C-alpha cells in the first residue's frame, strides 16, 4: 500500500504541478537521416499523390526511385493475382564518390523529399514529390556551381514489357492478364548536353536536371469488365500529362503541389510542448522512443500517408497503401476485409481527411450495387438478397478465401460514419443508404432464431481462430451496428415504411453479441466448442471487441459491467501483437479512458524491427527506421490505426457528445491541438494544462446543437466569434449544451483552477485501492 500511495503522490505531482503556458505551434514534421537507404522496406521513403507514388533511396552514385500505381495488378475477375511493382527509375551519377555532409529528408509539412551532400566545394541538392494537380512524379537535381551535373537516366519495367528511348523521353508499355499499363519519363536539362541510346538518356555538364514520371493502366472500376479505355487512349492521356507538366517551370510545379497538399495536411496540428530533437529519425526511434516529438511525428505520418495513398480513383488503399516493390507481395498486397482495409480508414474522419474516405466508400458502393457484381453473387449463391464478400479481394471484384459475411456490416460502418462527420444528406441518400439497406436485406434472409428466440447469424467465424458456430460475437456486434445505424439513417431520410418496420422488428430481436463469460470477459463465442476463450489467449485479433472499437455499444458511459469485461478481455490479450494489432489496442484502451495504457501501446507500436519476412509472432510487430508499420513485413494499416488511436485519446464523440481529453496520458500534461473533427460536423481545437482542458474552440459546420462532456471541470463561459457570451445548458452533470449557427466558431472557457480536485484525488485513491 505504501508503494501505491507513493505512486499516487508522484502521479498527482505530475498532474498538478504549475507549468507555463505553451504557445500553440506544431514544430516541423519531418523524417531525416544522415545516410542513404539500404533497403526498400526498412529505410526508403514514400511519396504519393493518392494514386501514383514512389519510394526514394537517396543513393549518391545511384538514385533509385521505385514506383507504383494503384491499378497495376495481375489477376482478373476469376483469379486473385496480386498487386504489382510497376518499375524503377535509376539515375546514375559520374564522379560522386567522395561526398560529405549527407542529409536525406521527407518533409510531411510539404510532402517533399530531399537529399543533399557536398563533393569538394559543390553542394548537390535533390527534391522529390508526386503532384496531384499535375499527375506526375517530379525529381529535381541541382548543383551549387554550373556544369557540375553529369548523369544517366534509365527506366526499368518490373515485367516483360517494351521500353523505348527516344530523345529525352522513355516509354514503357506492357500487358498483364487483364490490364494494360504504360509509364513515361521525360528528362529536362538546363545547360549541358543531352544524348540517348536504346537504354538510357545521358546528361553531361548540366546546371540542373528535372525528371518527370507518370504512369497508369486502362482499368475502370465502373466498367463491367474493369477496362475503361483503349491502349491508344491510355497513351494519349499520359502523353498529355507529360507535355503539360514539361511546359511548366519546376518552381511552378512544386508550388502547385504544395498548394494542393497543405490544405489537407495543415487542417490538424498537434503540439505536445516539445521541439524537434537534433537527431536522425532512426536514432530517435531506436534510442529515444520516449520523446514526445516522436508521438507527434508518428501521428502526423499517418495523415501524410493517407493523403499520399487515398485520393482520386474509386479504389481503397491496399495492405501497403500504394507502395510495393514485389510482384509476389505478402498476402498479395490485397484488399483484406477482416480488419486491414477498414483500419486503413479509421483516421480519415476524426483527423479531418473526409475526402480521403471517398475512394473506399465509392469502391464499396460501386461493387455492392453492381448488377451481377461479385459481391452480390456471393449472396446469391446462398439464396440471399443483398451483398457480402470473402476475406481477400482484388481490384477486379474477385473475392475468395474464408467467407467474411459480417464485413458488409463493417464496411457500412464507414459509410455511416462519413455521414455523422459531414452531415451530408445527399450523400446519405444517394451513396450510403442504398448500400446499407442492401446489406440489411442480406441479414434479413440469413438470420435465424436461437433457442431463446434471439436472432443470430448461423455458422460464423471469429477471425482468425476457432470453429464456425452460431451467434459469434464478431458477427452479432457488427450486425447490431448495421441495424442501429441503418435505422438512424432511415429516420433521417424518411425511408420506406415497410423496410423500416422489418428492420425495427429484427433489431428488437437481435442478439447484440454482448455476454460476459466465466472469467469476466466479453465472450468471443456463444458456445466455444474448442474452449479457446481462456485467460491468456493472446491472439492478435480482438474480434469480440467490435462493440468497443470501432463500434459504440461498449462504454463506461453506458454500462460499467460490459466496459469492465472489455478491459478484462484486453488484459488477457496482452500488449504484444503484430503492428496492426497493437494499433487496434491503442484505440480500445482509449475508448476505456485509460490514456497511460494507450500510451504504453504507442511505445510498443514504435518498437524498431528489422524483420522483413513474414512473422506471425506477437513479439515481432513494430516499425522500421522509416516509421512504416511492420506486421512484419511492412503493412500500412498499423500506421493508420495508430493515428486514429492517438486522435481517440484526445477527442471522442461516438456517444453523442464531444468528450475532451478522454484518454490523456500523464506523459502529455500540457499541449494543444487544432482541427480534429467530431460527429455532428464540428471541428475542435483545445489547449490543456496540468492534464486538464483550459480552452476549447469549436467550429460548427452544420449548425447542430453542441454537447460537450468534461468530467471534474467547470465551464466559466462560452463565447462566439464576436466575443459575445452564449447561453448554455448545464443541467446534465459534467456536460453543457448550446445552440450553434452554421460556420460559427465558439470558445469554451474552463475555470482557471481545477474544479473538483478533492473528488479527483479521492477517485485516484479509490482506483489504487480497487486495483
C-alpha positions in Angstrom: 0.0 0.0 0.0 2.9 2.4 0.8 4.2 1.9 -2.7 0.8 2.6 -4.2 0.4 5.8 -2.3 3.9 6.8 -3.2 2.9 6.3 -6.8 -0.2 8.4 -6.2 1.9 11.3 -4.9 4.2 11.2 -8.0 1.1 10.9 -10.2 -0.5 14.0 -8.7 2.7 15.9 -8.7 3.0 15.3 -12.5 -0.7 16.3 -13.0 -0.9 19.4 -10.8 2.5 21.0 -11.0 2.5 24.6 -12.1 3.5 24.8 -15.8 3.9 27.8 -18.0 1.5 28.2 -20.9 3.0 26.7 -24.0 2.3 28.7 -27.2 0.5 26.9 -29.9 2.5 25.8 -32.8 3.5 22.4 -34.1 7.2 22.0 -34.7 8.4 21.0 -38.2 7.3 17.5 -39.1 9.9 15.6 -40.9 11.8 12.3 -41.1 15.5 12.8 -41.7 18.7 10.6 -41.9 22.4 11.0 -42.4 22.8 8.2 -44.8 21.1 6.7 -47.9 18.5 4.0 -47.5 19.8 0.5 -47.6 16.6 -1.5 -48.0 13.3 -0.7 -49.7 11.1 -1.8 -46.8 13.0 -0.5 -43.8 14.6 2.8 -44.9 13.4 4.1 -48.3 10.9 7.0 -48.0 7.4 7.2 -49.6 5.9 9.9 -51.7 2.5 9.8 -53.5 -0.5 11.7 -54.9 -3.2 9.3 -53.9 -2.9 7.0 -56.9 0.7 7.1 -58.1 3.7 7.0 -55.8 7.3 6.2 -55.3 10.0 5.2 -52.7 13.3 7.0 -53.0 16.6 5.7 -51.6 18.9 8.7 -51.8 21.9 6.9 -53.0 24.7 9.2 -54.1 26.3 7.3 -57.0 22.9 5.8 -58.0 19.5 7.0 -57.1 16.6 4.6 -57.2 13.0 5.7 -57.4 10.8 2.6 -57.2 7.2 3.5 -58.3 3.7 2.1 -58.2 0.2 2.9 -59.5 -2.9 1.7 -57.7 -4.3 -0.4 -60.5 -1.1 -2.4 -61.7 -2.4 -5.8 -60.8 -2.0 -9.3 -62.1 -5.2 -11.3 -61.9 -8.8 -10.9 -63.2 -12.4 -11.3 -62.3 -11.7 -15.0 -61.6 -8.1 -15.1 -60.5 -6.9 -13.2 -57.4 -3.5 -12.4 -58.7 -1.5 -9.7 -56.8 -0.7 -6.0 -56.7 2.5 -5.4 -58.7 5.7 -3.5 -58.7 5.4 -1.0 -61.6 9.1 -0.3 -62.1 12.1 1.8 -61.2 13.8 4.9 -62.4 17.6 4.7 -62.0 19.7 7.9 -62.0 23.4 7.2 -62.2 26.0 9.9 -61.5 29.6 10.4 -62.6 32.3 11.4 -60.1 30.2 11.4 -56.9 32.1 9.0 -54.7 33.8 11.1 -52.0 30.9 13.0 -50.5 30.4 14.7 -47.2 27.5 16.4 -45.2 25.0 13.9 -46.4 21.3 14.6 -45.5 18.1 12.8 -46.5 14.7 14.1 -45.6 10.9 13.6 -46.0 9.0 16.8 -45.1 5.5 16.0 -44.0 4.7 19.7 -44.0 5.3 20.0 -47.7 5.2 16.3 -48.9 8.6 16.8 -50.5 11.6 14.5 -50.2 15.1 15.8 -50.5 18.7 14.7 -50.5 21.8 16.9 -50.1 25.5 16.4 -49.9 28.8 18.1 -50.8 31.6 17.0 -53.0 34.5 19.3 -52.6 33.1 22.8 -52.6 30.0 21.9 -54.6 26.7 21.3 -52.9 24.2 19.0 -54.6 20.5 19.1 -53.9 17.7 16.8 -55.0 14.0 17.2 -54.4 11.2 14.7 -55.0 7.4 14.9 -54.9 4.3 13.4 -56.6 1.9 16.1 -57.7 -1.8 15.5 -57.6 -2.7 18.6 -59.7 -0.2 17.7 -62.4 -0.4 13.8 -62.1 3.4 13.4 -62.3 6.2 12.4 -60.0 8.9 15.0 -60.1 12.7 14.6 -59.5 14.9 17.7 -59.5 18.7 17.7 -59.4 20.8 20.8 -58.9 24.3 21.8 -58.1 25.7 25.0 -56.5 28.0 25.5 -59.4 27.2 25.4 -63.1 28.1 22.5 -65.3 28.5 20.1 -62.4 25.8 17.6 -63.1 26.5 14.6 -65.3 24.1 11.6 -65.1 22.2 9.0 -66.9 18.5 8.0 -66.6 17.0 4.6 -67.2 13.6 3.1 -66.7 13.2 -0.5 -65.7 10.0 -2.4 -66.1 9.1 -4.8 -63.3 7.5 -7.0 -66.0 8.3 -8.2 -69.5 7.1 -5.1 -71.3 8.6 -3.0 -74.0 10.8 0.0 -73.3 11.6 2.6 -75.9 14.1 5.5 -75.5 13.6 8.4 -77.9 15.4 11.7 -77.4 14.6 12.9 -73.9 11.7 10.5 -73.5 11.4 6.9 -72.3 8.1 5.0 -72.7 7.4 1.6 -71.1 4.3 -0.4 -72.1 3.0 -3.9 -71.3 0.1 -6.1 -70.6 -0.8 -8.4 -67.7 -3.8 -10.8 -67.5 -6.4 -8.1 -67.7 -4.9 -4.6 -67.6 -2.5 -2.9 -70.0 -0.1 -0.4 -68.5 2.2 2.4 -69.6 4.7 4.7 -67.9 6.6 7.7 -69.4 9.7 9.5 -68.4 10.8 12.9 -69.7 14.2 14.4 -68.8 14.7 18.2 -69.0 18.1 19.6 -68.7 19.2 23.2 -68.1 22.6 23.6 -69.6 24.9 20.8 -70.7 24.4 18.2 -73.4 21.6 15.6 -73.7 22.0 12.4 -75.7 20.4 8.9 -75.7 20.7 5.4 -76.9 18.4 2.3 -76.7 18.8 2.1 -72.9 19.5 5.4 -71.3 19.3 9.2 -71.5 22.6 10.9 -70.7 23.2 14.4 -69.5 26.7 15.9 -69.4 27.7 19.0 -67.5 24.3 20.4 -66.8 23.3 23.1 -64.3 20.1 21.3 -63.3 18.0 18.4 -64.4 14.3 17.7 -63.9 12.8 14.2 -64.4 9.1 13.8 -64.9 7.5 10.4 -64.4 3.9 9.3 -64.9 2.1 6.0 -65.4 -1.4 4.4 -65.4 -3.4 1.5 -66.7 -6.6 1.1 -68.7 -8.5 0.0 -65.5 -12.0 1.3 -64.8 -13.9 0.0 -61.8 -17.3 1.2 -63.2 -16.9 -1.0 -66.3 -18.4 -4.5 -66.3 -15.1 -5.9 -67.5 -13.0 -3.4 -65.5 -11.4 -2.0 -68.6 -12.3 1.6 -69.5 -10.1 2.8 -72.3 -8.1 1.6 -75.2 -4.3 1.4 -75.2 -4.2 4.3 -77.6 -6.3 6.4 -75.3 -4.1 5.5 -72.3 -1.0 6.6 -74.3 -2.7 9.9 -75.3 -3.7 10.6 -71.7 -0.2 10.0 -70.4 1.5 12.0 -73.2 -0.8 14.9 -72.4 0.2 14.8 -68.7 3.9 14.9 -69.6 3.5 17.6 -72.1 1.5 19.8 -69.8 4.0 19.3 -66.9 7.1 19.8 -69.0 5.7 23.2 -70.2 5.8 24.5 -66.6 8.8 25.7 -64.6 9.9 23.5 -61.8 9.2 26.2 -59.3 5.6 26.3 -60.5 5.2 22.5 -60.4 6.4 22.5 -56.8 4.3 25.5 -55.8 1.1 23.9 -57.3 1.9 20.6 -55.5 2.4 22.3 -52.1 -0.7 24.5 -52.6 -2.8 21.4 -53.3 -1.3 19.3 -50.4 -1.1 21.7 -47.5 -4.8 22.5 -47.1 -5.3 18.8 -46.3 -2.3 18.3 -44.0 -2.5 21.7 -42.2 -6.0 21.1 -41.0 -4.7 19.4 -38.0 -1.9 20.5 -35.7 -0.7 18.7 -32.5 1.8 20.3 -30.2 2.9 18.4 -27.1 5.2 21.1 -25.8 8.5 19.8 -27.3 10.7 20.9 -30.2 12.1 18.7 -32.9 15.1 16.9 -31.4 18.5 17.3 -33.0 18.9 13.7 -34.0 18.1 11.5 -37.0 14.8 9.7 -37.1 16.4 6.3 -36.9 18.3 7.3 -33.8 15.2 8.9 -32.3 13.1 5.7 -32.7 15.9 3.4 -31.7 17.3 5.2 -28.7 14.8 7.9 -27.6 11.4 6.4 -28.1 10.1 8.2 -25.0 10.4 11.6 -26.8 7.0 13.3 -27.3 8.1 14.6 -30.7 8.1 11.1 -31.9 4.4 10.8 -30.8 3.5 13.9 -32.8 5.6 12.7 -35.8 4.0 9.2 -35.9 0.5 10.7 -35.6 1.1 13.1 -38.5 2.9 10.5 -40.6 -0.3 8.5 -40.7 -2.1 11.6 -42.0 0.6 12.2 -44.6 0.4 8.6 -45.8 -3.4 8.9 -46.1 -3.2 11.9 -48.3 -0.5 10.2 -50.3 -2.3 7.0 -50.9 -6.1 7.7 -51.0 -7.2 10.4 -53.3 -8.7 10.2 -56.8 -9.9 7.0 -58.3 -12.5 4.9 -56.5 -10.2 2.3 -55.1 -9.1 2.0 -51.4 -5.5 1.7 -50.2 -4.3 -1.8 -50.1 -2.3 -3.6 -47.5 0.7 -1.4 -48.3 -1.1 1.7 -49.3 0.2 2.2 -52.8 3.8 1.2 -52.2 5.1 -2.2 -53.2 8.4 -3.4 -54.7 7.4 -7.0 -55.3 5.5 -9.0 -57.9 4.7 -11.6 -55.2 4.0 -9.4 -52.1 2.8 -10.8 -48.8 -0.9 -11.6 -48.8 -0.9 -10.4 -52.4 -1.0 -6.8 -51.1 -4.7 -7.2 -51.5 -7.9 -5.5 -50.2 -8.1 -7.5 -47.0 -11.5 -7.4 -45.3 -11.3 -8.8 -41.8 -9.6 -5.7 -40.3 -7.0 -4.3 -42.6 -8.7 -2.2 -45.3 -11.1 -0.9 -42.6 -8.2 0.1 -40.3 -6.7 1.9 -43.3 -9.6 4.3 -43.0 -10.0 4.7 -39.2 -8.3 8.1 -39.0 -9.9 9.8 -42.0 -12.9 11.4 -40.3 -11.6 12.3 -36.9 -8.3 13.7 -38.3 -10.1 15.8 -40.8 -9.4 14.0 -44.0 -13.0 13.1 -45.1 -12.2 13.5 -48.8 -9.7 10.6 -48.4 -12.5 8.3 -47.3 -14.3 8.6 -50.6 -12.1 6.2 -52.6 -13.0 3.4 -50.2 -16.7 4.5 -49.8 -17.2 4.8 -53.6 -15.5 1.4 -54.1 -17.9 -0.2 -51.7 -20.9 1.5 -53.3 -19.9 0.5 -56.8 -19.1 -3.1 -56.1 -22.1 -3.7 -53.6 -24.7 -2.3 -56.1 -23.1 -3.5 -59.3 -25.7 -5.6 -61.2 -24.5 -9.2 -61.2 -21.3 -8.0 -59.5 -19.2 -10.4 -57.5 -20.3 -9.0 -54.1 -23.9 -9.7 -55.0 -23.0 -13.1 -56.4 -21.7 -14.2 -53.1 -25.1 -13.5 -51.5 -27.0 -15.1 -54.4 -25.1 -18.3 -54.1 -26.6 -18.6 -50.6 -30.0 -17.6 -51.9 -29.9 -14.3 -50.1 -30.6 -10.8 -51.2 -28.0 -8.0 -50.8 -24.3 -8.5 -50.9 -21.3 -9.7 -48.9 -17.8 -11.0 -49.7 -14.8 -13.1 -48.7 -11.6 -12.2 -46.8 -9.3 -11.5 -49.7 -10.3 -9.3 -52.7 -8.5 -8.0 -55.8 -9.5 -4.8 -57.7 -11.5 -6.8 -60.3 -14.2 -7.8 -57.9 -12.8 -11.3 -57.3 -13.1 -12.4 -53.7 -12.0 -15.6 -52.1 -10.5 -17.4 -49.1 -12.8 -17.6 -46.0 -16.2 -16.1 -46.4 -16.5 -13.0 -44.2 -20.2 -12.3 -44.2 -20.3 -9.7 -41.4 -17.8 -7.5 -43.4 -20.8 -6.0 -45.2 -21.9 -4.5 -41.9 -18.3 -3.4 -41.1 -18.0 -1.7 -44.5 -21.3 0.1 -43.8 -20.0 1.5 -40.5 -17.6 3.6 -42.7 -20.5 4.8 -44.9 -22.5 5.8 -41.9 -19.5 7.4 -40.1 -18.8 9.7 -43.1 -22.4 11.0 -42.8 -22.0 11.5 -39.0 -18.9 13.7 -39.5 -20.2 15.6 -42.6 -24.0 15.7 -42.2 -24.2 15.4 -46.0 -27.8 14.4 -46.5 -27.4 14.0 -50.3 -24.5 11.6 -49.8 -26.6 9.7 -47.2 -29.5 9.4 -49.6 -27.6 8.6 -52.8 -24.5 6.7 -51.7 -24.7 5.3 -48.1 -28.3 4.3 -47.5 -28.8 2.1 -50.7 -25.7 0.1 -49.7 -26.7 -0.1 -46.0 -30.3 -1.2 -47.0 -29.0 -3.9 -49.2 -26.6 -5.2 -46.5 -29.6 -5.3 -44.1 -31.6 -7.4 -46.6 -28.8 -9.9 -46.7 -29.1 -10.4 -42.9 -32.9 -10.4 -43.1 -32.6 -13.5 -45.2 -29.8 -15.2 -43.2 -30.5 -14.6 -39.5 -32.3 -17.4 -37.6 -33.8 -17.7 -34.1 -31.8 -19.5 -31.4 -33.4 -21.4 -28.5 -34.1 -18.2 -26.7 -35.9 -16.5 -29.6 -33.0 -14.2 -30.4 -31.8 -13.7 -33.9 -28.3 -15.0 -34.6 -26.0 -15.3 -37.6 -25.6 -19.0 -38.2 -22.2 -20.7 -38.9 -19.9 -17.7 -38.4 -16.2 -17.4 -37.5 -14.2 -15.3 -35.1 -11.3 -14.0 -37.2 -8.9 -15.7 -37.3 -9.4 -18.6 -34.9 -11.9 -21.2 -33.6 -14.6 -23.3 -35.1 -17.5 -21.9 -37.1 -20.6 -21.7 -34.9 -23.8 -19.7 -34.5 -24.0 -16.4 -32.8 -20.3 -15.5 -32.7 -19.7 -12.1 -31.0 -17.9 -10.7 -34.1 -20.9 -11.2 -36.3 -23.6 -10.2 -33.8 -21.9 -7.0 -32.7 -21.3 -5.9 -36.3 -24.9 -6.7 -37.4 -26.1 -4.8 -34.3 -24.2 -1.7 -35.5 -25.5 -2.2 -39.1 -29.2 -2.3 -37.9 -28.8 0.5 -35.4 -27.1 2.8 -37.9 -29.5 2.0 -40.8 -32.5 2.7 -38.5 -31.0 6.1 -37.7 -30.2 6.8 -41.4 -33.7 5.7 -42.4 -35.3 8.1 -40.0 -33.2 11.0 -41.4 -34.3 10.1 -44.9 -37.9 9.1 -44.1 -37.1 5.8 -45.7 -39.6 3.2 -47.0 -42.0 2.3 -44.2 -42.1 -1.5 -44.9 -38.4 -1.8 -44.8 -38.1 0.3 -41.7 -40.7 -1.8 -40.0 -39.0 -5.1 -40.8 -35.6 -3.6 -39.7 -37.0 -2.3 -36.4 -38.6 -5.7 -35.7 -35.5 -7.7 -36.4 -33.3 -5.2 -34.5 -35.5 -5.7 -31.4 -35.0 -9.4 -31.5 -31.3 -9.4 -32.4 -28.6 -10.9 -30.1 -26.3 -8.0 -29.7 -23.2 -10.2 -29.2 -22.5 -8.9 -25.6 -22.3 -11.6 -23.0 -19.9 -11.7 -20.0 -18.1 -15.0 -19.6 -16.9 -17.1 -16.7 -13.7 -15.2 -16.0 -15.3 -11.7 -16.5 -14.5 -11.4 -20.2 -16.6 -10.4 -23.3 -17.3 -13.9 -24.7 -15.8 -14.4 -28.1 -18.0 -17.4 -29.0 -21.5 -18.1 -27.9 -20.7 -21.8 -27.3 -16.9 -22.0 -27.7 -16.7 -25.6 -28.8 -12.9 -25.6 -28.9 -12.6 -24.0 -25.4 -10.3 -21.3 -26.7 -11.8 -18.4 -24.7 -9.4 -18.7 -21.8 -7.5 -16.0 -19.9 -4.1 -15.6 -21.6 -5.2 -16.3 -25.1 -3.1 -13.6 -26.8 -4.4 -13.9 -30.3 -3.8 -10.8 -32.4 -7.4 -10.2 -33.4 -9.9 -8.6 -31.0 -12.9 -9.8 -32.8 -15.1 -9.9 -29.7 -14.5 -6.2 -29.1 -16.0 -4.8 -32.2 -18.6 -3.2 -29.9 -15.9 -1.3 -28.1 -13.9 -0.1 -31.1 -14.7 0.7 -33.9 -18.3 0.1 -32.7 -20.1 2.1 -30.0 -22.0 -0.4 -27.8 -19.4 -0.7 -25.0 -18.5 2.4 -23.0 -18.0 3.2 -19.3 -20.5 6.0 -20.0 -23.1 3.3 -21.0 -22.6 0.2 -18.9 -19.7 -0.3 -16.4 -20.1 -4.1 -16.4 -19.5 -4.5 -20.1 -16.7 -1.9 -20.1 -15.0 -3.9 -17.2 -15.4 -7.1 -19.2 -13.9 -5.4 -22.3 -11.0 -4.3 -20.1 -10.6 -7.9 -18.8 -10.5 -9.1 -22.4 -7.8 -6.6 -23.4 -5.7 -7.6 -20.4 -6.0 -11.2 -21.4 -4.9 -10.4 -25.0 -1.8 -8.6 -23.7 0.2 -5.7 -25.1 2.2 -7.6 -27.7 1.0 -8.2 -31.2 1.5 -7.6 -34.9 1.8 -3.9 -35.9 -1.9 -3.5 -36.7 -3.0 -5.4 -33.6 -1.1 -3.1 -31.3 -2.7 -0.1 -33.1 -6.2 -1.6 -32.5 -5.4 -1.9 -28.8 -4.4 1.7 -28.6 -7.9 2.7 -29.7 -9.5 0.2 -27.4 -7.7 1.4 -24.3 -8.5 5.0 -25.4 -12.2 4.0 -25.5 -11.8 2.7 -21.9 -10.4 6.1 -21.0 -7.0 4.6 -19.9 -4.6 7.0 -21.5 -1.5 5.6 -19.8 -2.2 2.1 -21.1 -2.9 3.5 -24.6 0.3 5.5 -24.4 2.3 2.3 -23.4 0.9 0.7 -26.5 2.0 3.6 -28.7 5.5 3.0 -27.5 5.1 -0.7 -28.1 4.0 0.1 -31.6 7.2 2.1 -32.1 9.4 -0.9 -31.3 12.0 -0.9 -34.1 12.3 -4.1 -36.0 14.4 -5.2 -39.0 12.5 -8.4 -39.8 11.4 -8.1 -43.5 10.0 -11.6 -43.8 6.5 -12.7 -42.7 6.2 -13.3 -39.0 3.1 -14.1 -37.0 4.9 -13.8 -33.7 3.1 -11.4 -31.3 6.5 -10.1 -30.2 7.8 -9.0 -33.7 5.5 -6.2 -34.6 6.6 -2.6 -34.6 8.0 -0.1 -37.1 11.0 0.2 -39.4 13.5 3.0 -39.3 11.4 4.8 -41.9 8.4 4.5 -39.4 6.4 2.3 -41.8 4.4 -0.2 -39.8 5.8 -3.8 -39.5 3.4 -6.7 -39.2 6.1 -7.8 -40.1 6.6 -7.4 -43.0 5.5 -3.8 -44.0 1.7 -3.4 -43.6 0.4 0.1 -43.6 -2.8 -0.4 -41.6 -0.8 -0.1 -38.3 0.3 3.4 -39.3 -3.3 4.4 -39.9 -4.6 2.6 -36.8 -2.1 4.3 -34.5 -3.0 7.8 -35.9 -6.7 7.0 -35.3 -5.9 5.8 -31.8 -4.0 8.9 -30.9 -6.9 11.0 -32.1 -9.2 8.9 -29.9 -7.0 9.8 -26.9 -7.6 13.5 -27.5 -11.3 13.7 -28.6 -14.1 11.2 -28.7 -17.6 11.8 -30.0 -19.1 8.4 -30.5 -21.5 8.6 -27.5 -23.5 11.6 -28.8 -21.3 14.4 -27.4 -17.8 15.8 -27.6 -15.6 14.2 -24.9 -12.4 16.3 -24.4 -9.2 14.5 -23.5 -10.9 11.2 -22.7 -7.7 9.3 -22.5 -4.9 11.8 -22.0 -1.7 10.0 -20.8 0.4 11.5 -17.9 3.2 11.8 -20.5 1.3 14.6 -22.2 0.4 17.0 -19.3 0.4 20.2 -21.4 -0.3 20.7 -25.1 -2.6 22.0 -27.8 -4.3 20.6 -30.9 -6.4 22.1 -33.6 -8.5 20.8 -36.4 -9.7 17.4 -35.1 -13.3 16.5 -36.1 -16.2 15.3 -34.1 -19.5 13.7 -35.1 -22.1 16.4 -35.8 -19.6 18.1 -38.2 -17.7 20.0 -35.5 -14.0 21.0 -35.7 -12.2 21.1 -32.4 -9.2 22.9 -31.0 -8.0 22.6 -27.5 -5.4 24.0 -25.1 -4.7 21.9 -22.0 -2.5 22.4 -19.0 -1.9 20.2 -15.9 -3.7 17.4 -17.9 -7.0 19.4 -17.9 -8.7 21.4 -20.7 -8.1 25.1 -20.4 -9.9 26.5 -23.5 -11.7 24.7 -26.4 -12.6 26.2 -29.8 -15.4 24.5 -31.6 -16.4 25.4 -35.2 -20.0 24.3 -36.0 -20.0 23.4 -39.7 -23.7 22.3 -39.8 -25.3 24.4 -37.1 -26.2 21.5 -34.8 -26.7 21.6 -31.1 -23.2 21.2 -29.5 -22.9 18.9 -26.5 -19.6 18.9 -24.6 -18.6 16.4 -21.9 -15.7 17.2 -19.4 -15.7 15.4 -16.1 -14.5 17.2 -13.0 -14.3 20.7 -14.6 -16.5 23.8 -14.6 -17.2 25.9 -17.6 -16.8 29.6 -16.9 -18.3 30.9 -20.2 -18.9 30.2 -23.9 -18.4 32.9 -26.4 -18.9 33.3 -30.2 -16.6 34.8 -32.8 -17.8 38.3 -31.8 -16.8 37.6 -28.2 -20.4 37.7 -27.2 -21.4 35.2 -24.4 -23.5 32.3 -25.5 -26.1 30.7 -23.1 -25.5 27.1 -22.4 -27.4 24.4 -20.5 -25.6 22.5 -17.8 -28.5 20.5 -16.4 -26.7 17.2 -17.2 -23.8 16.5 -14.9 -20.3 17.1 -16.4 -21.9 18.3 -19.7 -23.0 21.5 -21.3 -25.1 22.0 -24.5 -25.7 25.1 -26.5 -27.2 26.1 -29.8 -24.9 26.9 -32.7 -25.0 28.7 -36.0 -23.6 27.1 -39.2 -19.9 28.0 -39.7 -19.7 30.0 -36.4 -16.8 29.4 -34.1 -17.3 29.1 -30.3 -14.9 29.2 -27.5 -15.5 27.2 -24.3 -13.5 28.6 -21.3 -12.8 26.3 -18.3 -12.2 27.6 -14.8 -8.6 28.7 -14.2 -8.4 26.5 -11.1 -9.1 22.8 -11.5 -12.6 22.1 -10.2 -13.3 19.0 -8.2 -9.6 18.4 -7.2 -10.6 16.8 -3.9 -13.1 14.4 -5.7 -10.4 13.7 -8.3 -7.8 12.8 -5.6 -10.5 10.6 -3.9 -11.2 8.9 -7.3 -7.5 8.1 -7.8 -7.2 6.8 -4.2 -10.2 4.6 -4.9 -8.7 3.3 -8.1 -5.5 2.4 -6.4 -7.3 0.6 -3.6 -9.6 -1.3 -6.0 -6.6 -2.3 -8.1 
